Amino acid sequence: MFLGSDNQPWQGVDDILTLAGLKTDWFFDLVGVSAGSCARQNVACHGSMCREEYEPILGRADVAIGTLALYRKGGAESSSLKVREYLAYGLPVVMGCKDTDFPLPVPFILQVPNRQGSLVSEIAAVEGFVSKWMGKRVPRKDVLQIDVDPKERKRLLFLEEVLELHNEKRLHAR
């Protein structure tokens, strides 16, 4: 399962299609990718869809795919909405970059190297990850830090610290 859109090379759709060519016994649903991009029997490109349309696809997926080629625009870390949505649905994720909310390794995110062809070079790890998660979901308790309430509390604490530092500097400047 992949949520994305056309003409964003850092998403790594080409890498997904390469993996699909090697893993013909797996089925790949690509939401937001135009049908012209899919020329494989085991790949369905659904084009643009609203949440109500792609929710059934999320429901039947075993594993989701995040951003794979962030190196193409010089990045190494992200906090993409697609990964947040996957995890909210309990889907484990394969991605090619570090996730801001999970700086340490977690069992439900397989981070492959942020370079061209990493899905293929790491195919044994990808196969093991998919095999481990088939028919399972990420426990909700393991992804609570992506919920809005903890994130908002953390943001407010940060703003309070900034305000305190600002006030201390003003006091010392007098």
C-alpha positions in Angstrom: 0.0 0.0 0.0 1.3 3.4 -1.0 -0.3 6.8 -0.7 1.3 9.5 -2.8 1.0 11.5 -6.0 2.5 11.7 -9.5 5.5 13.8 -10.4 7.2 13.6 -7.0 10.4 11.7 -7.6 11.4 11.7 -3.9 8.5 9.4 -3.2 10.3 6.5 -5.0 7.4 5.1 -7.0 10.0 3.8 -9.5 11.6 1.8 -6.7 8.2 0.3 -5.7 7.6 -0.7 -9.3 11.1 -2.4 -9.4 10.3 -4.3 -6.3 6.9 -5.3 -7.8 8.8 -6.8 -10.7 10.8 -8.9 -8.4 8.1 -9.9 -6.0 5.4 -11.0 -8.5 3.6 -12.9 -5.7 2.9 -9.7 -3.8 0.2 -7.2 -4.8 0.9 -3.5 -4.7 -1.9 -0.8 -4.4 -0.6 2.7 -5.3 -3.1 5.4 -4.4 -2.5 8.8 -6.0 -0.5 7.4 -8.9 -2.0 7.5 -12.3 -2.9 4.3 -14.1 -0.4 5.0 -16.9 2.4 4.4 -14.4 1.4 0.8 -13.8 2.3 -1.8 -16.3 2.5 -4.8 -14.0 -0.1 -7.5 -13.3 0.6 -7.2 -9.5 0.2 -3.4 -9.3 -2.9 -1.4 -9.2 -2.6 2.4 -9.7 -5.7 3.9 -8.4 -5.1 7.6 -9.2 -6.4 10.3 -6.9 -8.9 9.1 -4.3 -10.6 10.6 -1.2 -10.2 8.9 2.2 -13.6 7.1 1.9 -12.4 5.5 -1.3 -8.9 4.4 -0.2 -9.9 3.3 3.4 -10.9 -0.2 2.2 -7.5 -0.5 0.5 -5.8 0.4 3.8 -8.0 -2.1 5.6 -6.8 -5.0 3.4 -3.1 -4.0 3.3 -0.5 -5.8 5.3 2.3 -3.3 5.0 2.6 0.3 3.8 5.4 2.1 2.0 6.6 5.6 2.9 8.9 7.9 1.2 11.8 6.0 -0.4 13.9 8.5 -2.3 14.2 11.6 -0.2 17.9 11.7 -1.2 16.7 13.0 -4.5 15.9 16.4 -2.9 18.7 16.3 -0.4 16.7 15.1 2.6 17.3 12.4 5.1 14.4 12.7 7.6 10.7 13.3 7.3 7.4 13.3 9.2 5.2 12.6 6.3 1.4 12.6 6.7 1.2 9.3 4.8 3.2 7.5 7.4 1.1 9.1 10.2 -2.0 7.8 8.4 -0.6 4.3 7.9 0.3 4.1 11.6 -3.1 5.4 12.6 -4.6 2.4 10.7 -2.1 0.1 12.4 -0.1 -0.6 9.3 3.7 -1.2 9.6 5.8 0.8 7.3 8.8 0.4 5.0 10.5 3.7 4.3 13.8 5.0 3.0 14.4 7.8 5.6 14.4 8.5 9.3 11.0 9.4 10.8 11.1 12.5 13.1 8.7 10.9 15.6 10.6 7.6 15.8 14.3 8.6 16.1 15.2 5.1 17.6 14.4 1.9 15.8 11.0 0.4 16.3 9.8 -3.0 15.2 6.9 -1.6 13.0 9.1 0.6 10.8 11.7 -0.9 8.5 14.1 1.9 7.5 16.0 1.0 4.4 19.0 3.1 3.3 18.1 6.5 1.7 19.7 5.7 -1.7 18.7 4.5 -5.1 17.7 0.9 -5.2 17.6 0.3 -1.5 14.4 -1.8 -1.7 16.2 -4.2 -4.0 19.5 -4.2 -2.1 17.7 -4.8 1.1 15.2 -7.3 -0.3 15.9 -9.9 2.3 15.1 -7.5 5.1 12.0 -6.3 3.3 10.8 -9.9 2.8 11.4 -10.7 6.5 9.6 -7.6 7.6 6.6 -8.2 5.3 6.5 -11.9 6.4 6.6 -10.9 10.1 3.7 -8.4 9.8 1.4 -10.3 7.5 -2.1 -10.2 9.0 -1.0 -8.1 12.0 -1.5 -4.5 13.1 0.7 -2.1 15.0 -0.7 -1.8 18.5 -2.2 1.6 19.1 -0.2 2.1 22.3 3.0 1.9 20.3 2.2 5.0 18.2 0.6 7.3 20.7 3.3 9.9 20.2 1.8 10.7 16.7 -1.6 11.6 18.2 -2.5 15.3 18.3 -2.8 15.6 22.1 0.8 14.5 23.0 2.2 16.5 20.1 0.3 19.7 21.2 1.5 19.3 24.8 5.1 19.0 23.6 4.7 22.0 21.3 3.3 24.1 24.2 6.1 23.1 26.5 8.6 24.1 23.8 6.9 27.5 23.4 7.0 28.0 27.2 10.7 27.3 27.2 11.3 29.8 24.4 9.3 32.4 26.3 11.3 31.8 29.5 14.6 32.1 27.7 13.4 35.3 26.1 12.3 36.8 29.4 15.6 35.8 31.1 17.5 37.6 28.4 15.4 40.7 28.8 16.0 40.7 32.6 19.8 40.3 32.2 19.9 43.0 29.5 18.6 45.6 32.1 
